[in-house]
Amino acid sequence: MPFEGPEFAQVWRTFYTENAKQVGKPLSAFELMLKKLGARPEAFAVLMVEKAIMGNWQGVENGGTARDFLEWQAEQARRPAPAAPTTTPAEAPEMNTEFLAQEQAAAAAKRAARLAELQTAA
């Protein structure tokens, strides 16, 4: 499979198993289709397979695929970029100086108690 996404896997499975025109095709035909799909972005490949299913096509490309891809790219370019997250992640405890001071004090207290215990035993 050229893509790992579940959406592609699902649409490909539908195309491969539920299209009567796919019955009896050699495995090499499917490998070629997957290779062609893998040359495109995953989102467009999903659209190609969906069109093939809706049109009951024998393959995933047709004479309009190149034009469709150019239109798809133009649409992607017109879409606004995703907004950056507005929240900042919480400060990690190991970066919190108050937390570090408390941890160091607790460790020092444990060392002092252990040292006192050893001195009493000797």
N, C-alpha and C positions, 0 to 999 in steps of 0.2 A: 504494500500500500504506500502511495507516495506521501500520505498525510496521516497524522496520528489522531486527529480530531474525531470525536464521536459522530458529529454531524455528517462528515464525509463518509465514514464507515457505514452509517445507516443508509444514506442515499445510494451508495454504491451497491450495498447488499440488495436493496430493492431493485435497482437496475439489473443486476446480475441474475437474480433469482426469479423475478416476477415478470420479466419481459419475454414473451413467447419468441421473439426474434433472436434471443440469445441462445436458445436451445441448440445444441449441436455445434456451436462455434468452437474452434480450437482454442486452447489456452493461450496460444501466442497472440490471438486477436485481442484478448482481454489484457494481456501484458502490454501490448501496443497502446491500447486505450489508456491504461494507467500511466504509461510513460508520457503520453500527450497531456493528460490531466496534471501530472506532476510538474510539467513545464510552466504551469500557470499558478497564480496564488490560490491558496486553498478555498477562499470564499468564492472565487470565480469558478473553480473546478466544481464546487457543489452546485452552482447555478447551471453549469453545463450539463451535469448529470440529471438534474431536475428537468431541464428542457428536453433531454433525451427521453426521459420517462414519460413526460406529458405528450410528446410527439410520437411515442412508440417507435423511436428511431432504432436503427441497427447499430449505430455507433454513437460516440459522444460529441463529435464535431460535425459541422455542416458548412455550407458555403458562407454563412453569415457569422461564423464564430469569430473571425478576425475583427469584423466590425463591432460585434457585441463586446469583445474584449476592450476595444478602444473606448466605447461608450461607458463600460464599467469603470475603466481607469479614470475617465473624466469625472464620473460621478463620485468616485472615491476622493479625487482631488478637491472637489467642491465641498465635501463634508468638513465641518469644523473639527479641529484637533480635539481629542478628549481633554476635558478640563483636568487640571492638576488637583490632587487632593488638597482640600482646604484645612484639614486637621493635621496636626503634627503628632507623631507617635509619642506615647508616654515615655518619660525618661526611664531608662532601665535602672533597676536597683543598684547594679554595680557602678553606675555612673553618678549616683546620688551621694554626695559627699557626707551628708548626715548619716546615711545608711552605712557607708564605709567606716565612719568613725565609731558607730555602734558596734559593728562587726569586729573592728580592731580592739575595742575596749573589752568585748566579751572574750576574745581570744587571749588577751593579756591576763584577764582574770582567771581563765582556765589554767594558763601557764603558771601563774602565781600560786594557785591552789595546788597544782600538781607538785610544784617545787616545795611548798610547805609540807605536803604529804610525804615526799621523799626525805626531807630533812628530819621529820619526826620519826620515820622508820629507821633511820641510820643511827 
